Amino acid sequence: MIFDKIIGPVRPVTWVFHFWPIFVVSFVGSLAATWLCKKIAIKFGIVDRPDDLVKTHKEPIAYLGGVGMFIGLTVGVLAGIGYLRDEEIFSPVLKWLLGILGGGVIACFIGLADDIFNMKPGQKILGQAAAAVILLLAGITPNLYRITGPLNLSMPYYLETILSTFIVIFFVLGATNSLNLLDGLDGLCGGVTAIITIAMLLLSTHLATWGYSEVGDPVRIIVCLGLVGCVCGFLPFNRYPAKIFMGDAGSMLLGFMVATLMILFGEQLPRWWMASIVVFGLPILDTTVALVRRLLNHRPLFVSDRGHIYDQMIDRGIPLKKTVTICYVIASIYAVIGLAMSQIRTRYAAVVYVFVSVVSGLIVWKKGYLKMEGLRGAIRSDKKLT
């Protein structure tokens, strides 16, 4: 059977349950911190004001939701560190987790600075790259030998270092900006991130039962639980109608953390690395569609518009809540595909991933999501979804 080895013999599934208080601590911390951040944002005028172009909400909405999530995440990760303080692997786990939190601080701070001061794109990219460098300094990189070894390809150490550095920076920049672009509707980015992280938690649990990595297994479990907890603590304030936005501080933080998880899945065999990338399918799809659409229509690649997939659903008459629900379903489909394909051989899974990519592209093209009309760059509201 394909799925007869979901549970491994090294650790029982109950091993993961010891870490579940991390979710509770992160959830409560995020819930309380988001409430407090909302009060602070309103008092000091740190709000997102509508502009009737890209920001179409009716009244100013408090920012700083990303700060609330970061506080919840930090509390959860620190609780996880406390759980492992007596373990032999404590030192390397501590190094990785502190490196992840350090990169998260930079990502959140850069996003917060952009929320308040409206930074230039180049400045944000440099900040995101700095966050990626923290991961490199902590030793969090993909294991490229697991890819080149089976192919009998030798790689000098310096070349492996250069490629690893490029991959880590690429993943961090890609994921942070993808989730930043997805943060366009109440509850959308947070909910999709929760779905993605839950899928990664299931994948992490599977790997932990097989003893995939003595250090990586607890790190992945702790980060997943902390991330899900902080997002769930934020969502009650962000669901429609939103009382607070995560802002770039939140979307960049979430993107950085998800990028870190994907890199951690590349610690050993490429099969689970590929699976984690597919789990992240919806943000990848939306970003790819946005860039291709702008390129085909001779529009600036890095100028905001309302032509994202979710925007076009709204402009075609689909209510906001239903649009968010549809995006949740799409994210769940990619997550299920990634989880299922992680259980078959890499060569077969790769074929399925190519098929899924082609089908996704055809659906986007057939439904007209590559078109760009009007000043907002979106399909006119008088057009119906067919």
Sequence and secondary structure as in RCSB ss.txt:
>XXXX:A:sequence
MIFDKIIGPVRPVTWVFHFWPIFVVSFVGSLAATWLCKKIAIKFGIVDRPDDLVKTHKEPIAYLGGVGMFIGLTV
GVLAGIGYLRDEEIFSPVLKWLLGILGGGVIACFIGLADDIFNMKPGQKILGQAAAAVILLLAGITPNLYRITGP
LNLSMPYYLETILSTFIVIFFVLGATNSLNLLDGLDGLCGGVTAIITIAMLLLSTHLATWGYSEVGDPVRIIVCL
GLVGCVCGFLPFNRYPAKIFMGDAGSMLLGFMVATLMILFGEQLPRWWMASIVVFGLPILDTTVALVRRLLNHRP
LFVSDRGHIYDQMIDRGIPLKKTVTICYVIASIYAVIGLAMSQIRTRYAAVVYVFVSVVSGLIVWKKGYLKMEGL
RGAIRSDKKLT
>XXXX:A:secstr
 TTTTSS SSS THHHHTTTHHHHHHHHHHHHHHHHHHHHHHHTT EE   SSS   SS EE  HHHHHHHHHHH
HHHHHHHHTTTSTTHHHHHHHHHHHHHHHHHHHHHHHHHHHH   HHHHHHHHHHHHHHHHHTT    THHHHTT
TT    HHHHHHHHHHHHHHHHHHHHHHHHHHTTSTTHHHHHHHHHHHHHHHHHHHHHHTT  TTHHHHHHHHHH
HHHHHHHHHHHHHSSS SB  HHHHHHHHHHHHHHHHHHHTTS HHHHHHHHHHTHHHHHHHHHHHHHHHHTT  
TTS  S SHHHHHHHTT  HHHHHHHHHHHHHHHHHHHHHHTTS HHHHHHHHHHHHHHHHHHHHHTTTT   TT
TTS  TTS   
